[in-house]
Amino acid sequence: MMEWVPVRNADWEHSSDGSVTLRKPKSGNWLINLIIRKTGVSPTCRIRLDAYGSAVWEWCDGKRTAFEIAEQLRRRFREIEDTVYDRVGQFLGDLARHQCITFRDL
């Protein structure tokens, strides 16, 4: 997995404090989205990432491998250098499961 290249696949925005907020539809089904809209509820889920997640997300540019992203995170946040590879692997796996990123091979 560390040789794969993550590519963003979700809408996102920078918050005023520099963190990243992901925007995902609550459902991929048009009928459910229509029902959600009719009830007045937002059809979009907003996921605010912490400092680590925001940094990783910004580096998922389709150019860097997961290993390179982990190395950048390790250099930026020394307090997590012992667990950085596990953290990045878990986070990227979670993002992929929720279809926020895809992976491509080198």
N, C-alpha and C positions, 0 to 999 in steps of 0.2 A: 504493500500500500504506500510506503514512503517514496516509491519511485513514480507514483501516479501524479498527474497534474490536475488539481481541482479547479473547476470552472464554475463561477457563480451562475445560478439559475433562478434567482428570485429578485424581486424589486427590493430596493433598500434605500436608506437615507442616512445622512449624518445628523445626529442630534446636536443641539447647541453646545453640549459638554464634550463633543468629540466622539461619543459612542455611536455605534451603528445600530439602527433599527431595521429589521427585516419585515417586509410586508408580504404575506402569503394569503391566497384565497382560503377561506374556511373549508371549502369543498370544491372539487374539480367537476362536480355535476351541475350542469346548467339549471336543472329543475330545482335542486336544493338551493342553489344561489338565488334563484327567483323567489322562492319561499322565504329565505332569510331576508332579502330586501323588502318584501311585502310586510314583514313584521317590524321593520324599522331598525333592525340590528345590522351593524356593519358586516358586509360579507368578507371583510379582510381581517386577518389576525396579525397583530403587531408583536414582534419579538425583539426586545431590547437586549443587546449583547453587552457583556461586561468588557473590561479593558482588554483582556486576553482574547476573547472571542472577536471583538471589533478589529484588533490587529490582524488576527488570522484571516478574517473575512476580507479585509482590504488586500491582503496578499494573495487571495485566491483569484488571480487575474488570468489564469490560463497559461501562464509562462513559467511559474515556479512549481517545483515538485513539492510534495508534502514534506520531504526531508528538508528542503531549503526553507520552507515556511517555519518548520520547527527550529531550525538553526537561528533564523531571524528572531523568533520569539524568545529563544534562550538568551540571545545577546541583549535583547531589550528588557526582559524581566528576569533578572538573575535569581530572584527568590524562588523560581520554579524550575531551575535548570535541571534538577535531579529527576523530575517527572515530566519534562516537556514533551518527549516523544510519545509517551502514553496519552498525555492530555490532548495533543494535536490529533493523534490517531483516533481517539474516542470522539472528539469534537467533529472531525471531518466525517467520520462514520455516521454520527447523528444527523449532520447536515444532509448527507446523501440519502439517508433513510426518509427524511422529510422532504426530499426533492428540492432542497435549496441549492445544492451543487450537483454537478456531475463530474466524472473523472475521465481523463483521456490519458493514454499511454504516451510516453516520450516519443 
